[in-house]
């Protein structure tokens, strides 16, 4: 195996190891909240997260993907990147504070929604600073350092909420919100210190050479592409959190608490996809005419497609019994929504992955039109179904939205020559067949173990015959040997 591929494999391996720990910590934190906090508090906190997420993504302006490409073509000092990031984030803080002040005048002073949203929003704005720092690591081939430093927030948050639970035997909304804010501040500070230490180890010519850019140059280049990225990211996150707000508004906070459980399960898989895609994005941005790099990325893409199928099967069969074991019947209303959403897991994961292919090709304007049209359809479906069938309507709307966005992505990527039509057809047969198998298992009430075994067998056969190419099998064998060597060298007895 070539050296570049070994670097890809090791970077992805560490990215998934760190993200796996992060995901376990994040889900542990949220599930502790679900189990030990009042259901009304869970609903308020979920609503505040949805609003804060939409707001910060709208105001993010697509800075992170812009910086990955910009920092790969021009050298910028850490101080320059950080100053430019703070300049772009200052209006976010001012606008958010102004909106909350207006709401404070209109709402009662002691409103739980007001102070919860204020503190959650502040934590998200602090997190936005990370969006300017992580690309700095990525452009300097220090993704592993960024992944390790990113563990500070989820591990610190989980440790803090566990400590509170041990001390007080319960978790309140105020405690959860303050833990979220303080651990985020600590995590961002650690990221800044880590970046400064990383810069100090770089050769002097890297930071003081003639190619070094200024804050003004960085902001000027950002204005050229930033608005298009901003609109795309805003609509993307609006589509992802619109159903939460509609459920809260048209039904109740309690209904949102149950629906958020189903969403969180699927978002675990979407996070896995996003990590793979973000890790590959710097390589996609540099691929160009590099045939060897493109072949390696194609192999990784095919592995990812197969992993989507296996992930969806696992979530479909195993998440309901695990949730029942952990929560009992507290969130029994989430079972139907959970079944529908996990059935479409592969579509959601692939949407996250191929988003970065679109960004690497500069197709954000075309994709923005697709997101806008799909989001309008999502609103219409939710408005029609939510009052009639409850949160299951939101799950159906999200399924339809995910499939339509996937179809739009495939159309753009085939037209741009990034994907071959034959490859797309094989992928569609793979994921649609697996989704149909899961639907049949649901209709006929197939139990967990037989269902998992039979669907795994189907996914393996389809993956080998439809997705993997002949050369991929040799590459996969080489990766397996490399993984065994890495595990052997890491064992205590080695």
C-alpha positions as CSV (number, residue, x, y, z in Angstrom):
1,X,0.0,0.0,0.0
2,X,1.3,3.4,-0.9
3,X,2.4,5.9,1.7
4,X,-0.4,8.4,0.9
5,X,-3.0,5.7,1.4
6,X,-1.5,4.7,4.7
7,X,-1.8,8.3,5.8
8,X,-5.4,8.3,4.7
9,X,-6.1,5.1,6.6
10,X,-4.4,6.2,9.8
11,X,-6.0,9.6,9.7
12,X,-9.5,8.1,9.2
13,X,-8.8,5.4,11.9
14,X,-7.9,8.1,14.4
15,X,-10.8,10.3,13.3
16,X,-13.2,7.5,13.9
17,X,-11.6,6.4,17.2
18,X,-11.8,10.0,18.5
19,X,-15.2,10.6,17.1
20,X,-16.4,7.3,18.5
21,X,-15.4,8.3,21.9
22,X,-16.9,11.8,21.3
23,X,-20.2,10.3,20.1
24,X,-20.5,7.9,23.1
25,X,-19.9,10.9,25.4
26,X,-22.4,13.1,23.6
27,X,-25.1,10.5,23.5
28,X,-24.3,9.5,27.1
29,X,-24.8,13.2,28.1
30,X,-28.1,13.5,26.2
31,X,-29.4,10.1,27.4
32,X,-28.7,11.1,31.0
33,X,-30.7,14.2,30.4
34,X,-33.5,12.2,28.8
35,X,-33.6,9.7,31.8
36,X,-33.1,11.9,34.8
37,X,-34.5,15.3,33.8
38,X,-38.2,16.2,33.7
39,X,-39.7,15.6,30.2
40,X,-40.7,19.3,30.0
41,X,-37.1,20.3,30.6
42,X,-36.0,17.8,27.9
43,X,-38.4,19.5,25.5
44,X,-37.3,23.0,26.3
45,X,-33.6,22.1,26.0
46,X,-34.2,20.3,22.6
47,X,-36.1,23.3,21.4
48,X,-33.3,25.7,22.4
49,X,-30.7,23.5,20.6
50,X,-32.8,23.5,17.5
51,X,-33.2,27.3,17.5
52,X,-29.5,27.9,18.4
53,X,-28.4,25.4,15.7
54,X,-30.4,27.2,13.0
55,X,-29.2,30.6,14.1
56,X,-25.5,29.8,14.3
57,X,-25.6,27.9,11.0
58,X,-27.3,30.8,9.3
59,X,-24.7,33.2,10.7
60,X,-21.8,30.8,10.1
61,X,-21.5,32.0,6.5
62,X,-19.9,28.7,5.4
63,X,-16.6,29.8,6.9
64,X,-15.2,26.3,7.6
65,X,-15.3,24.9,4.0
66,X,-14.1,28.2,2.7
67,X,-11.1,28.1,5.0
68,X,-10.1,24.5,4.1
69,X,-9.7,25.5,0.4
70,X,-8.2,29.0,1.2
71,X,-5.6,27.8,3.6
72,X,-4.6,25.0,1.3
73,X,-3.6,27.6,-1.4
74,X,-2.2,30.4,0.7
75,X,-0.3,30.5,4.0
76,X,-1.9,32.4,6.9
77,X,-0.6,32.7,10.4
78,X,-2.8,31.4,13.2
79,X,-3.3,34.9,14.5
80,X,-4.6,36.1,11.1
81,X,-7.1,33.2,10.9
82,X,-8.2,33.8,14.5
83,X,-8.7,37.5,14.1
84,X,-10.7,37.0,10.8
85,X,-12.8,34.5,12.6
86,X,-13.6,36.8,15.5
87,X,-14.4,39.7,13.1
88,X,-17.0,37.5,11.4
89,X,-18.4,36.1,14.7
90,X,-18.8,39.5,16.4
91,X,-22.0,40.4,14.5
92,X,-23.4,37.0,15.4
93,X,-23.0,37.7,19.1
94,X,-24.5,41.2,18.8
95,X,-27.5,40.2,16.7
96,X,-28.2,37.2,19.0
97,X,-28.0,39.4,22.1
98,X,-30.2,42.0,20.6
99,X,-32.9,39.5,19.6
100,X,-32.8,38.0,23.1
101,X,-33.1,41.5,24.6
102,X,-36.2,42.2,22.5
103,X,-37.7,38.9,23.6
104,X,-36.9,39.6,27.2
105,X,-39.1,42.7,26.9
106,X,-41.9,40.8,25.4
107,X,-41.7,37.7,27.6
108,X,-41.8,37.3,31.4
109,X,-38.5,37.9,33.1
110,X,-38.4,34.4,34.6
111,X,-39.2,32.6,31.4
112,X,-37.3,29.2,31.3
113,X,-37.2,29.3,27.5
114,X,-35.5,32.8,27.5
115,X,-32.5,32.0,29.7
116,X,-32.1,28.5,28.4
117,X,-32.0,29.8,24.8
118,X,-29.6,32.6,25.8
119,X,-27.0,30.3,27.4
120,X,-27.3,27.6,24.8
121,X,-26.9,30.2,22.0
122,X,-23.9,31.6,23.7
123,X,-22.3,28.1,23.9
124,X,-23.0,27.7,20.2
125,X,-21.4,31.1,19.3
126,X,-18.3,30.1,21.2
127,X,-18.3,26.8,19.3
128,X,-18.3,28.8,16.0
129,X,-14.8,30.0,16.8
130,X,-13.7,26.3,16.5
131,X,-14.9,26.5,12.9
132,X,-12.1,28.8,12.1
133,X,-9.4,26.9,13.9
134,X,-10.1,23.3,12.8
135,X,-9.4,24.2,9.1
136,X,-6.1,25.6,10.1
137,X,-5.1,22.2,11.5
138,X,-6.5,20.4,8.4
139,X,-4.6,22.6,5.9
140,X,-1.4,21.8,7.8
141,X,-2.0,18.1,7.8
142,X,-2.7,18.1,11.6
143,X,-6.2,16.6,11.5
144,X,-5.2,14.1,14.2
145,X,-4.3,16.9,16.6
146,X,-7.7,18.6,16.0
147,X,-9.6,15.3,16.5
148,X,-7.9,14.7,19.8
149,X,-8.5,18.3,21.1
150,X,-12.1,18.0,20.1
151,X,-12.6,15.4,22.8
152,X,-12.3,18.0,25.5
153,X,-15.9,19.2,25.2
154,X,-17.8,15.9,25.0
155,X,-15.7,14.2,27.7
156,X,-15.8,17.2,30.0
157,X,-19.5,17.6,29.6
158,X,-20.2,13.9,30.3
159,X,-17.9,13.9,33.3
160,X,-19.6,17.1,34.7
161,X,-23.2,15.8,34.3
162,X,-22.2,12.4,35.9
163,X,-20.7,14.3,38.8
164,X,-23.9,16.4,39.2
165,X,-26.0,13.2,39.1
166,X,-23.9,11.5,41.7
167,X,-24.0,14.5,44.0
168,X,-27.7,15.5,43.7
169,X,-29.3,12.2,42.3
170,X,-31.1,14.3,39.7
171,X,-30.3,16.7,36.8
172,X,-32.0,20.0,36.3
173,X,-32.3,22.1,33.2
174,X,-30.1,24.9,34.7
175,X,-27.3,22.5,35.5
176,X,-27.3,21.0,32.0
177,X,-27.3,24.4,30.3
178,X,-24.4,25.7,32.4
179,X,-22.4,22.5,31.9
180,X,-22.8,22.9,28.1
181,X,-21.6,26.5,28.2
182,X,-18.6,26.1,30.5
183,X,-17.3,23.0,28.9
184,X,-17.5,24.6,25.4
185,X,-15.5,27.6,26.6
186,X,-12.9,25.2,28.0
187,X,-12.8,23.2,24.8
188,X,-12.3,26.3,22.6
189,X,-9.5,27.6,24.8
190,X,-7.7,24.2,24.5
191,X,-8.1,24.3,20.7
192,X,-6.5,27.8,20.6
193,X,-3.6,26.7,22.9
194,X,-3.1,23.5,20.8
195,X,-3.0,25.5,17.6
196,X,-0.4,28.0,19.0
197,X,1.8,25.1,20.1
198,X,1.4,23.5,16.7
199,X,2.4,26.8,15.0
200,X,5.5,27.1,17.2
201,X,6.7,23.7,15.9
202,X,6.4,24.7,12.2
203,X,9.4,25.9,10.3
204,X,9.9,29.7,10.4
205,X,9.5,29.9,6.6
206,X,6.0,28.5,6.8
207,X,4.7,31.4,8.8
208,X,6.9,34.2,7.5
209,X,7.3,33.4,3.8
210,X,6.2,35.6,1.0
211,X,3.0,33.7,0.5
212,X,1.6,34.7,3.9
213,X,-1.8,36.4,3.7
214,X,-3.3,39.2,5.8
215,X,-6.6,39.5,7.6
216,X,-7.8,41.9,4.9
217,X,-6.9,39.5,2.1
218,X,-8.6,36.6,3.9
219,X,-11.8,38.6,4.5
220,X,-11.8,39.9,0.9
221,X,-11.5,36.4,-0.5
222,X,-14.2,35.2,1.8
223,X,-16.6,37.9,0.6
224,X,-16.3,36.4,-2.9
225,X,-17.6,33.0,-2.0
226,X,-18.9,33.3,1.5
227,X,-22.5,34.4,0.6
228,X,-23.2,31.4,-1.5
229,X,-21.9,29.0,1.1
230,X,-23.8,30.9,3.8
231,X,-27.1,30.5,2.0
232,X,-26.5,26.8,1.3
233,X,-25.5,26.0,4.9
234,X,-28.4,28.0,6.3
235,X,-30.9,26.1,4.3
236,X,-29.2,22.8,5.0
237,X,-29.5,23.2,8.8
238,X,-32.9,24.8,8.5
239,X,-34.1,21.6,6.7
240,X,-32.4,19.5,9.4
241,X,-34.0,21.3,12.4
242,X,-37.2,22.6,10.9
243,X,-39.2,19.5,11.9
244,X,-38.2,20.0,15.6
245,X,-39.6,23.6,15.6
246,X,-42.8,22.5,13.8
247,X,-43.3,19.6,16.2
248,X,-42.9,21.9,19.2
249,X,-45.2,24.6,17.7
250,X,-47.9,22.4,16.3
251,X,-48.0,19.7,19.0
252,X,-46.0,20.3,22.2
253,X,-42.6,20.3,23.9
254,X,-43.3,16.8,25.3
255,X,-43.9,15.5,21.8
256,X,-40.7,17.1,20.7
257,X,-38.9,15.2,23.5
258,X,-40.0,11.9,22.1
259,X,-39.3,12.8,18.5
260,X,-35.8,14.1,19.4
261,X,-35.0,10.6,20.8
262,X,-35.6,9.1,17.3
263,X,-33.7,11.9,15.7
264,X,-30.7,11.5,18.0
265,X,-30.4,7.8,17.0
266,X,-30.2,8.6,13.3
267,X,-27.9,11.6,14.0
268,X,-25.4,9.2,15.4
269,X,-25.1,7.7,12.0
270,X,-25.1,11.1,10.3
271,X,-22.3,12.2,12.5
272,X,-20.3,9.1,11.4
273,X,-20.8,10.2,7.8
274,X,-19.9,13.8,8.5
275,X,-16.6,12.8,10.2
276,X,-15.6,10.6,7.2
277,X,-16.6,13.4,4.8
278,X,-14.9,16.2,6.7
279,X,-11.7,14.2,7.1
280,X,-11.7,13.5,3.3
281,X,-12.6,17.1,2.3
282,X,-9.0,18.4,2.4
283,X,-8.0,15.5,0.1
284,X,-11.0,16.2,-2.2
285,X,-9.9,19.8,-2.4
286,X,-6.4,18.8,-3.5
287,X,-7.3,15.9,-5.8
288,X,-7.5,17.9,-9.0
289,X,-5.8,15.8,-11.7
290,X,-4.0,13.5,-9.3
291,X,-5.2,10.1,-10.6
292,X,-3.7,8.1,-7.7
293,X,-5.4,10.3,-5.1
294,X,-8.8,10.1,-7.0
295,X,-8.5,6.3,-7.1
296,X,-7.9,6.1,-3.3
297,X,-10.8,8.5,-2.6
298,X,-13.0,6.3,-4.9
299,X,-12.1,3.2,-2.9
300,X,-12.9,5.0,0.4
301,X,-16.2,6.1,-1.1
302,X,-17.2,2.6,-2.0
303,X,-16.3,1.4,1.5
304,X,-18.4,4.2,3.0
305,X,-21.4,3.2,0.9
306,X,-21.3,-0.4,2.2
307,X,-20.8,0.9,5.8
308,X,-24.0,2.9,5.4
309,X,-26.0,-0.3,4.7
310,X,-24.6,-2.1,7.7
311,X,-25.1,0.9,10.0
312,X,-28.8,1.3,9.0
313,X,-29.4,-2.4,9.7
314,X,-27.8,-2.2,13.1
315,X,-29.8,0.9,14.1
316,X,-33.1,-0.5,12.7
317,X,-33.0,-3.7,14.7
318,X,-31.0,-2.8,17.8
319,X,-31.9,0.8,18.7
320,X,-35.5,0.1,19.9
321,X,-34.6,-2.7,22.4
322,X,-31.6,-0.6,23.7
323,X,-33.8,2.5,24.2
324,X,-36.4,0.4,25.9
325,X,-33.8,-1.1,28.2
326,X,-32.4,2.3,29.1
327,X,-35.7,4.4,29.3
328,X,-38.4,1.8,29.8
329,X,-41.7,3.2,28.5
330,X,-40.8,6.8,29.0
331,X,-40.4,7.4,25.2
332,X,-42.6,4.7,23.8
333,X,-44.2,7.2,21.5
334,X,-40.9,7.4,19.6
335,X,-41.0,3.8,18.3
336,X,-42.8,4.4,15.0
337,X,-40.7,7.5,14.2
338,X,-37.5,5.6,15.1
339,X,-38.4,2.7,12.7
340,X,-39.2,5.1,9.9
341,X,-36.0,7.1,10.3
342,X,-33.6,4.2,10.8
343,X,-35.1,2.6,7.6
344,X,-33.7,5.6,5.7
345,X,-30.4,5.8,7.5
346,X,-28.3,5.1,4.4
347,X,-29.9,8.1,2.5
348,X,-29.2,10.5,5.4
349,X,-25.6,9.3,5.7
350,X,-24.9,9.6,2.0
351,X,-26.3,13.1,2.0
352,X,-23.8,14.1,4.6
353,X,-21.0,12.5,2.7
354,X,-21.7,13.8,-0.9
355,X,-22.2,17.3,0.4
356,X,-18.4,17.7,0.5
357,X,-18.1,16.4,-3.0
358,X,-20.4,19.2,-4.1
359,X,-18.4,21.7,-2.2
360,X,-15.1,20.6,-3.6
361,X,-16.6,21.1,-7.1
362,X,-18.0,24.6,-6.2
363,X,-21.6,23.4,-6.8
364,X,-23.1,25.1,-3.7
365,X,-25.3,27.4,-5.8
366,X,-27.1,24.6,-7.6
367,X,-27.4,22.5,-4.5
368,X,-28.9,25.5,-2.6
369,X,-31.8,25.6,-5.1
370,X,-32.4,21.9,-4.4
371,X,-32.4,22.4,-0.7
372,X,-34.7,25.4,-0.9
373,X,-37.3,23.4,-3.0
374,X,-37.1,20.4,-0.7
375,X,-37.4,22.4,2.4
376,X,-40.6,24.0,1.2
377,X,-42.0,20.6,0.5
378,X,-40.9,19.5,4.0
379,X,-42.8,22.3,5.6
380,X,-46.0,21.5,3.6
381,X,-45.9,17.8,4.5
382,X,-45.3,18.7,8.2
383,X,-48.2,21.2,8.3
384,X,-50.5,18.6,6.7
385,X,-49.5,15.5,8.7
386,X,-48.5,16.7,12.1
387,X,-52.0,17.7,13.3
388,X,-53.4,14.5,11.9
389,X,-50.9,11.7,12.8
390,X,-48.5,13.4,15.3
391,X,-44.7,13.1,15.3
392,X,-44.9,10.2,12.8
393,X,-45.8,12.8,10.2
394,X,-42.5,14.6,10.9
395,X,-40.6,11.4,10.5
396,X,-42.3,10.7,7.1
397,X,-41.6,14.3,6.0
398,X,-37.9,13.9,6.9
399,X,-37.7,10.5,5.0
400,X,-39.1,12.1,1.9
401,X,-36.8,15.1,2.3
402,X,-33.7,12.9,2.6
403,X,-34.6,10.8,-0.5
404,X,-35.2,13.9,-2.6
405,X,-32.0,15.6,-1.5
406,X,-30.1,12.4,-2.3
407,X,-31.6,12.3,-5.8
408,X,-30.6,16.0,-6.3
409,X,-27.1,15.3,-5.2
410,X,-26.7,12.4,-7.6
411,X,-28.0,14.5,-10.5
412,X,-25.5,17.2,-9.9
413,X,-22.5,14.9,-9.3
414,X,-23.2,12.8,-12.5
415,X,-23.7,15.9,-14.5
416,X,-20.4,17.3,-13.2
417,X,-18.6,14.1,-14.0
418,X,-17.7,13.4,-10.4
419,X,-19.7,10.1,-10.4
420,X,-20.3,7.7,-13.3
421,X,-23.9,6.8,-14.0
422,X,-23.3,3.1,-13.7
423,X,-21.7,3.5,-10.3
424,X,-24.7,5.5,-9.1
425,X,-27.2,2.9,-10.4
426,X,-25.3,0.2,-8.5
427,X,-25.4,2.3,-5.3
428,X,-29.1,3.0,-5.6
429,X,-29.9,-0.7,-6.1
430,X,-27.8,-1.4,-3.0
431,X,-29.5,1.1,-0.6
432,X,-33.0,0.7,-2.0
433,X,-32.9,-3.1,-1.7
434,X,-31.7,-2.9,1.9
435,X,-34.4,-0.3,2.7
436,X,-37.0,-2.6,1.2
437,X,-35.7,-5.5,3.2
438,X,-36.0,-3.5,6.4
439,X,-39.5,-2.4,5.5
440,X,-40.4,-6.1,5.0
441,X,-38.9,-7.0,8.3
442,X,-41.0,-4.3,10.0
443,X,-44.2,-5.4,8.3
444,X,-43.7,-9.1,9.3
445,X,-42.3,-8.3,12.8
446,X,-39.0,-10.1,12.3
447,X,-37.2,-10.4,15.6
448,X,-33.8,-8.8,16.2
449,X,-31.3,-11.7,15.8
450,X,-32.8,-13.4,12.7
451,X,-33.4,-10.0,11.1
452,X,-29.9,-8.7,11.8
453,X,-28.3,-11.9,10.5
454,X,-30.3,-12.1,7.3
455,X,-30.0,-8.4,6.5
456,X,-26.2,-8.5,7.1
457,X,-25.9,-11.4,4.7
458,X,-27.9,-9.5,2.1
459,X,-25.8,-6.4,2.6
460,X,-22.6,-8.4,2.3
461,X,-23.6,-10.1,-1.0
462,X,-24.8,-6.9,-2.5
463,X,-21.7,-5.0,-1.4
464,X,-19.4,-7.5,-2.9
465,X,-21.3,-7.9,-6.2
466,X,-22.6,-4.3,-6.8
467,X,-20.3,-1.8,-5.0
468,X,-16.8,-3.1,-4.7
469,X,-14.6,-3.3,-7.8
470,X,-12.2,-6.1,-8.5
471,X,-9.2,-4.1,-7.4
472,X,-11.0,-3.0,-4.2
473,X,-10.9,-6.5,-2.8
474,X,-7.1,-6.5,-2.9
475,X,-7.1,-3.0,-1.4
476,X,-9.4,-4.2,1.3
477,X,-7.2,-7.1,2.1
478,X,-4.2,-4.8,2.4
479,X,-6.2,-2.5,4.7
480,X,-7.0,-5.5,6.9
481,X,-3.4,-6.6,7.1
482,X,-2.4,-3.0,8.0
483,X,-5.1,-2.9,10.7
484,X,-3.8,-6.1,12.2
485,X,-0.3,-4.8,12.2
486,X,-1.4,-1.6,13.9
487,X,-3.4,-3.5,16.5
488,X,-0.5,-5.8,17.0
489,X,2.0,-3.0,17.6
490,X,-0.4,-1.3,20.0
491,X,-0.9,-4.4,22.1
492,X,0.7,-4.4,25.6
493,X,2.8,-7.5,24.8
494,X,4.3,-6.1,21.5
